[in-house]
Amino acid sequence: MKQAISIFGLGYVGSVMAACLSGQGNYVVGVDVNPIKTRMLNSGESPIVEPEVSGLLSDAHSHGLLCATGDSAQAIAETQLSFISVGTPSLQSGRVDLRAVEQVCNQIGTALHQKTQFHTVVLRSTMPPGSAEHLAIPALERSSGKRAGVDFAVCSNPEFL
C-alpha cells in the first residue's frame, strides 16, 4: 500500500529515505530548516552525494511524488507517517544533543493538535535508550494535547539498527 510520508531532516539519512520511499511510489514530503535543501528537492536535485540517489529523487520529482518544505504543519496535514531524522551531534561532555529532536517533536505535536486523523511518528535519529519515553513522547503529548498510543503512535527505527 502506497503511503504519504513526511521526513523531518534532509541530511544524509533523510535524503536517502526520501529517495528510496518515493522511488517505491510513496508520496514524500521532506521537511528541513535549510532552504537550500528544500529548494534542491523541489527541483528534483539531491542535497547529498550518494550513488543513485540523484536519479531516484529526479524521477520522484518528475512523477509528482516528492516535495519539500520548511512548514511542519503542512507536512503533517498531508501525510499519515512521519520520520524524524534530524542530527544528534555529540556534545563536549560526550552526551548526545537532542535539542533538534525535541524541537521537531514540538513542531509535529503542534500540527497534530489540528489533525483529526491518526498519525504515526517514527524516531529515526540516533538517540540514547529512554529518550523516546523521557523526551520525544512527552514533547509530542505536551504540544499536541493528545496521548501517544491512543491518538497517535510513536515507534523507533534507529539509523544504526
N, C-alpha and C positions, 0 to 999 in steps of 0.2 A: 504494500500500500504506500503510495507516494504521500509525503507529508510537507507541511510548511514549517520550516525550521529557521530559528534565528541563532546566530553565532555571535557572542559578545567577545570581542578581541580578535583582531585580524592580523596577528603576528604569524609566526610560522605554523603553529598548531591550528589556529583558527582558519587561516587561509587554505591549508591543506584539507581541512574538514569541509570547508565551503566548496572547494573544487570537487572533492570526492562525492559528497552528498548531492550536489547539484548535477554532477555527472551521471548520477543514477536516476535522474528525473525528478528529484525533490526540488521544491521551491525554497530558496535560501535567501535570507536577509542577513547580511553582515552588518555588524554594529561596531563602530570604533570611534574614539575621540579624535583620532588623527584624520583630518580632512583629505590628506594626500592619499591615504589608504582607501578611503571610501570613494574618492574620485577615480582612482585606478580601477577598483572593482566595477564601478558604474560604467566604465569604458571597456570592460572586458579584459583588463590588464591585471597581471599578478603583482601584488606588492612584495612578493618574495621570489627568490631564485630557487627553483626545485624542478627537476625534470618532469615534464608532462603537466604540471600544474597550470602553466600559462595556456596550454591548449584546452584543458578542461574548463577553465574559467572563461575563456573566449567563447567556446561552444555554448556553455550555460547562459552566458550573457546574450548571445545571438538568438537563443531559444526562449528568452524571457524567464529563465529560471533563477536568475541571480540579480540582486541589487544590494546596495549598501547605503547606510545612513548613520548619522550621529544621534538619531532620535530613538531612544529606547522604547518610548510609548508606542511609536509607530510599529516597531519591530514586534513587540508583544501582541499588539492588536492584530497583526497579520499572520501570526504563527501560533502553533499549539505546543511546540517543543523548543526549548532554548538551551544552548550550551554556553557555559561560562568558561572562556579560555584566555583570560587575562593573565598578565605576568605576575609572578610571585617571587620577586628577587630576594636574595639573601641580604639581611641587614648586617652591619658590622659586628653585632653581637652573635651572629650565626643563626638567629631566628629568621623565619620567613615573614616577609612583608605582605600582609593580607589586606592592606588598605584598598587596593583596586577591586578585590573580590567583594569586600563589604560594600563598596560604593556601587558596584554593578548590582548586587543583591538589593540594595535600597532602590535603585532605579527600576529594576524588574518588579519589585514589590509595589512600588507606587503605580506602575502600569497595571499590575494585576488587580489593584483596588477597583479599577474601572471595568475590568473584564468579567464577564459572566460565565464564559466557558472555562472548563478545566484546563490547566496548563501544567506542563512538566518542565522542571529546571534540572539540568544535568551539570554537575560540578566537574569540569574537565581540568581546571587549573591544578597545579601541584600544591596540595595542602596537607599539613600535618594531621594525623589522626585526631579526631574530636573537633576539628574546625567546622565541619558541617553542622554538628549538633550545637556547638557553642558560639558560632559566629554567623554562618550563612543562613541557617533556618531562622534564628531569631531576627535577623535583619529583614528577611523576606516577610515573616509574620508581622513584625512591627510596622513595616511600611505599607503592607497590603491590607492589614486588618483582617486577614484570613488565616486559616490554620493549615499547616503542612500535613499531608496525609488525608485531609478532608476536602479542602478547596483547591489544592494544588499538590503536585508531587515533587519531591526532591530526591535525586539519586546521584551517585558518584561514578564517574568513568575517568579515573586519573590518567593523565598523559603518559605516565611511565608505568602503567599497569602491565 
